[in-house]
Amino acid sequence: MAKVKEKSCVNCKRIYVGDSCPNCGHNMTTEGFKGKMYLFNAKDSEIGNKLGAESEGEFAIKTK
């Protein structure tokens, strides 16, 4: 069984598996990222507002 690699969007730092970012729609990705954080309330979160996150999810702290 092949392991599925997570990708991080270079634009908004959303971590996902698939073809394009579910947060911003871009397809520029990197598999090199450090740290993860999960936003539970993206609309009312100060960090969510800085990231431009429109939905809850997992985000990379730093992308390479």
Backbone torsions as a table, in degrees:
resi	resn	phi	psi	omega
1	MET	NA	128.2	-179.2
2	ALA	-80.3	139.1	178.0
3	LYS	-81.4	132.7	-179.8
4	VAL	-83.1	128.4	-179.4
5	LYS	-91.9	133.5	174.8
6	GLU	-79.7	147.2	177.4
7	LYS	-120.9	156.1	175.1
8	SER	-120.2	134.4	177.9
9	CYS	-70.5	130.2	179.5
10	VAL	-68.4	-29.5	-176.8
11	ASN	-76.5	-52.4	-173.5
12	CYS	-117.1	-3.8	177.5
13	LYS	71.6	15.7	177.2
14	ARG	-70.3	135.2	177.2
15	ILE	-94.8	131.1	-177.0
16	TYR	-158.1	171.3	172.7
17	VAL	-123.6	125.4	-179.0
18	GLY	148.4	-164.2	-175.1
19	ASP	-90.5	-40.7	-178.6
20	SER	-135.4	157.4	-175.7
21	CYS	-65.8	128.4	178.5
22	PRO	-74.3	-13.8	-178.6
23	ASN	-87.9	-48.8	-174.7
24	CYS	-120.9	-10.9	176.6
25	GLY	88.5	-6.5	179.3
26	HIS	-72.2	158.3	177.1
27	ASN	-120.3	17.0	172.5
28	MET	-84.6	112.6	-173.9
29	THR	-127.7	167.2	172.5
30	THR	-142.5	144.5	174.1
31	GLU	-92.6	-5.8	179.7
32	GLY	-97.9	104.4	175.9
33	PHE	-146.2	156.4	-179.7
34	LYS	-121.5	132.6	175.6
35	GLY	74.1	148.4	178.1
36	LYS	-132.3	147.6	171.0
37	MET	-139.1	150.7	-179.7
38	TYR	-116.1	124.4	176.8
39	LEU	-92.4	123.7	179.0
40	PHE	-94.3	-31.4	-178.7
41	ASN	-134.5	81.3	-171.8
42	ALA	-64.9	-36.0	-175.9
43	LYS	-68.5	-36.8	-176.6
44	ASP	-101.0	3.1	-177.8
45	SER	-89.9	134.6	177.5
46	GLU	-65.2	-41.3	177.9
47	ILE	-66.9	-40.7	177.1
48	GLY	-59.7	-39.6	177.9
49	ASN	-67.0	-39.1	178.8
50	LYS	-66.9	-35.4	178.2
51	LEU	-78.2	-19.1	-175.0
52	GLY	77.8	24.2	-178.3
53	ALA	-71.6	131.3	179.0
54	GLU	-102.5	-11.6	-179.9
55	SER	-145.2	164.6	178.1
56	GLU	-69.1	154.5	177.8
57	GLY	161.4	-173.9	-177.5
58	GLU	-98.1	132.0	-178.1
59	PHE	-128.4	149.6	176.4
60	ALA	-82.1	143.5	176.5
61	ILE	-78.9	-40.9	179.5
62	LYS	-140.3	131.3	176.1
63	THR	-107.1	151.0	180.0
64	LYS	-97.5	NA	NA
